[in-house]
């Protein structure tokens, strides 16, 4: 018989700077909506689901400390996180302490140094989704690609994926080191290199916003495409900061062409909660709790039994049926694959997106 005590699930979410607060608010909205629906339906065998939320603040050390704390508190599992480098620190700590972690949004392939049974992921691996972006570039006629980049495991991994995929297909990647270049110098480099596209593998809002503004207003670069595979143009803050300069910048998002009945219902509710259109990150948050609730129903609140169940469940999420498997080069249990789109804000209706490529 259920004892009525709550089953606690830890949730890592960037809610303060330097974390991306807007992405964090969407992630949290999805997590909380799903948890509320689980509880409205009677919880997990009569026990309510309680999210124990910790602010990762975009800081790997803070996230690792939070995982330690949540493990000591006795949570059954861990959910969330948006930033890849932060999620990697959380995954390493979850693996070390034996806490199941379903990562919602981070794409870095190597979330852990060695394969682990404790961690699974809903977002696609970077080696997969950034290849989709590279296919889009080739299909749009771009062969000479520049990447404005800063030091980061995430950006370095992305640049490597692009280079390895484009080079044997007639493309090339030139890296522009933003430690030594300012946005005006980026424009000169783009002209000198004959690049037809520049990708923003840099921090946000700066220097990304300044690079976009500089390129958009340089007459020599009127035909150069700006891209942001990391997905920042999805969020309203992008338009607030850049206005018309922020349209027609292709980015990756993880939504299907048409949402299912469940997805459409969730979209409507999330729109009300957020007072704006929900991003793909909000759907990732919702699906995370849906999966964990199913694991809890099948295996109870014992962390070891939950971690053993990743490959044995199939759950209907907002964006399709979710199942986990082992994928070459990926160290965690992986949903292979969520739907992937390359989209851009429509210059005629900046509040809407045009789908440019999809798989």
N, C-alpha and C positions, 0 to 999 in steps of 0.2 A: 504494500500500500504506500502511496506517495506520502511523504512527511510534510509537504508544503513548503519546505525551505527552498530558497532560490538556488538555481544553478548559475554560478558566476562565470562569465566569459570576459577575459580582458580585452580591451580595445585600444589600439594605438592609433592616434589621429593627430596630424599637425594642426594645432589650434592657435599657435602664436608664432611670431617671427623668430628665427629666419625661415621657419616652415611656411609652406604655401597655404595660407589661412583659408582661401576660397575653396581650394581642393579639399581641405580638411573638413570644411562645413558641409560639402556635398557628400563626402564619404560618411561622415557622422549621421547625416540625415538618412542615408540608406540603411546604415546599421541599425539605427533606432527605430525606423519604420518597420523593418522586418522583425525585430525583437518584440515590438508592440503587437504585431499581428500574431506572432507565436503565442504570446501571453493571452491575447483576446480569444484565441482558439483553445485555451485550456492549458497552455504551457507544455512542458515535456513530462508526460505522465503525471500531470497535476502539479508539477513544480514550475514556478515562474522562472523565466530566463532574465538574468540581470547583467547588464553590461557594466563593467568596471572600467571607466574611461580614463586613459592617461594621455596627456599632451606630449607628443614626441618632439614638437617644436622644430622639426627638420634637423634634429641633432642626434647622430648615431649613439653617442655616449649616453645621452639622456634616455634614448629608447632602450638600450641594453640594461640600464639601471631599472627602468620600469618593468622590463620582463622579469628581472630578479625579484622585484617587489611583488609583482602579480603571482609569481610562482609561490612565494612564501605565503601569500594570502590564500592559496589553495584554489585558484581558478581552474576550471576544467580544461580550458583551451584559450588560445590567443587569436585575435582577429585584427584585420585592418592594415594600416600604414599605406602611404602614398609614395613617398620618396624612396627610390631604389637603394641608395646608399644607406639610408636609415633602416630600411627593411632588411638589408644584409646584416647589419649589426644585431637587429632583433632576432633574425633567423639563427644566427650563430649562437646567441645566448639561449634561445628556445631549445636548440639542439643540445646544448651543454647541460641544461637543467631538466630536460625531458618533459617539455611542455608542447603539446600540439599547436601549431601556428598555421592558420590559413591566411596567407598574404593576399590582400584584396587587389592591389593596384600596381605594385612595383614590377618592372620587367627585366631587370638585370639577370642574365642567365645564371650566373654563379651566386645565388643567394647564400649558399654555404660552400666552404672550400671542398668538402667531401660529400658524397651522396648521403642523405639523411632520410630516416623514416618519419621524422617529427614534423616536417614542413611540407605544405602544399601551396599551390598558387592558382589564382583565377585568371590573372592577366596573362597575355601571351608572353613568351620569352622574347627578349630583344632581338636575338638572332633570327627569329621568325618574323616578327612584325616589322622590323626595319628592312628586311628583305622585301616585304610587300611594298614598303615605301620606295625602295630602290627600283622595283618593277614599275611603279608609277612614274618615277623620274625618266626611266628609259622610254616608256610609252609616250611620254609627253615630249620626247625629243632631246632631253638633256643628257649630254655626254661629259661635259666638263663641269664638275661640281666642286664648289668651294664650301668648306665648313669653317665657320667662325667658332673657335673652341676654347675652352678653359680647362685647367687640370681637374679631372674627376674620373673615377672609375666608370661612371655611367656614360659620360661623353666619350671617353676613350674607347669604350666598348662599342658604342654606336658608330663612331668613325671607322673602327675596324670592320664592323659588319658591312658598312656601305662600301668600303674599299675592296674587301674580299669578294663581294658580290658583283660590283660594277666592273672591276678590272678585266675579268675574263669575257665580259660582254661589251667591250668597246668603250667603257666609261672610265673616268679617272676622278680622283679626289685629291684636292689640294687643301692643306690645313692652314688656317690663318690663326695665329697664336694671339689671343686677346690679352695676354700678359704684356705684350710689347706693341700692340696696335690699338689706336683709338678708332672710333667709327669712321672718321674721315679717311684715315689710312686704309681701312677696309675697302672703301670705294675704289681707291687707287689700285689696290691689289686685285680687285675683281676685274678692273679694266685691263691691267697688265697680264692677267692670267687667261683672259678670254672666257671667263666663267659665264654660263647661262643661268646658273642657279646658285644661291648661297643659303646654307642651312644654319639655323641658330642652335648651336651646341654650347650654349652659354647660360649663365644665370638670368633669372627673371625677378623683378622687372629690369634691372640693369645687369649687363649692358645690352640685353636683347632689345629693349624699347629704343634705345639710342641708335642701335645698328639699323633697325627697321626704318626709323625716321631719316637717317642719313642716306640710306640706299634709295628710299622712295623719292627723295628730293634731289637726287643727283641725275641730271639730264642724260649723262652718259650711260646710265644703267636702267633706262626706261623699260627695256625688254628683259631684264634679269628677274627671275622668279625668286622670291624669298620663301623658304620653307621652315617649318618647325615640327619635326616628327614627334617631339615630346608631348605635343597636344595642348600647349598653353592657350592658343586662340579659342579653345572650347569655352573658356570662361568669360563672364561678363566684364571682369576687370580689364581684360585685354582691349576690348572696345572702348572702355572708358579712358584708358591711357593713350590709345593710338588713333581712335576715330577712324576716318577713312583710310589712313595708312595701314590699318590692321586687317583690311579685307584681302581676299584672294591670297592667303598664306596657307598652303596645304599642310594639314597635320593629321596624325593618326588618332582614331578613336575606335572604341570597341563596342559597336552597336550593329544590329542586323538592319537590313533594308526595311523590314517591317517588324515591329514588336509583336510578340504573341499577345493573347488576351491578358495573361498575367502581366506582361511587360507594360501593356497599355494602361492597365489599372494602376500599377505602381507609378508609372510616369505621371498620371493625373494627380495622385496623392502627393508625390514628391514636388510637383510644381506648386501645389498649395502650401506645402511646408516651407519651401525655399523662396517662394514668391518670385520665381524665375524658372526657366526651363532647366530640368535636371541634366547634369553632364553624365557622361558614361561612368564617371567615378562614383556617382550616387547609385547607379545600378550595380556596380561592383560591390559596394557596401551592402546593399540589400541581399545580393546573391550569397555573400559570405555568411551571413547569419542563417539564411535558408539551408545552406549546406551543413553548417555546424549543428543546427537544430536536428537535422536528419541523422547526423552521426550520433548525437546524444540519445536520440530515440532508439537507435540500434545497439549502441554500445554502453549507454549509461555515462556517468560523469567521471569515469576513471581515465586519466590521460593516456595511459599505455594502451588501453583497449581502443580509444579514439584513434590514436596514431596508427594502429594496426588496420584500420578500416578504410583508409583513403582509396585503395583500388577496388573496394567492394560495394561502393554505393553509386547510384545514378539519381540525380536530383533535377527536377525541372526548374530552371531559373528564369529570370526575366529575358535572357538572351539566348535560350536554348537549353538542351539537356547537358548537365555538367557531370562529367566523369573524369577520373584522374588516372594517369598512366606514367610510366617512365619514358622520358624522351631523351635521345642522345644529346649529350652536352649540357643537359639541365640537371642540376644536383638535387632537385626537389620533385615531389609529386606534382604533375602539371595537368591542367585542363588543356587538352590539345584538340582543337583550338577554339577560343571564342571568336565570334565574327569580327572582322577587321575592315575598316573603311579608311580611305584617305579623303578628307573633306576640306572645304574652305568656306569662309563666310562669303555670302553672295554680295557683290558690290551694289546690286540693286536693292537688296533687302538685307542689311548687315546682321539683322537678328535671325536670319535663316542660313542654313548651310547647304552647299551643293556637294553631292557625292561625286568624286572624281574617279575613284577606283575602289573596288571592293572584292573581298574573297570570303 
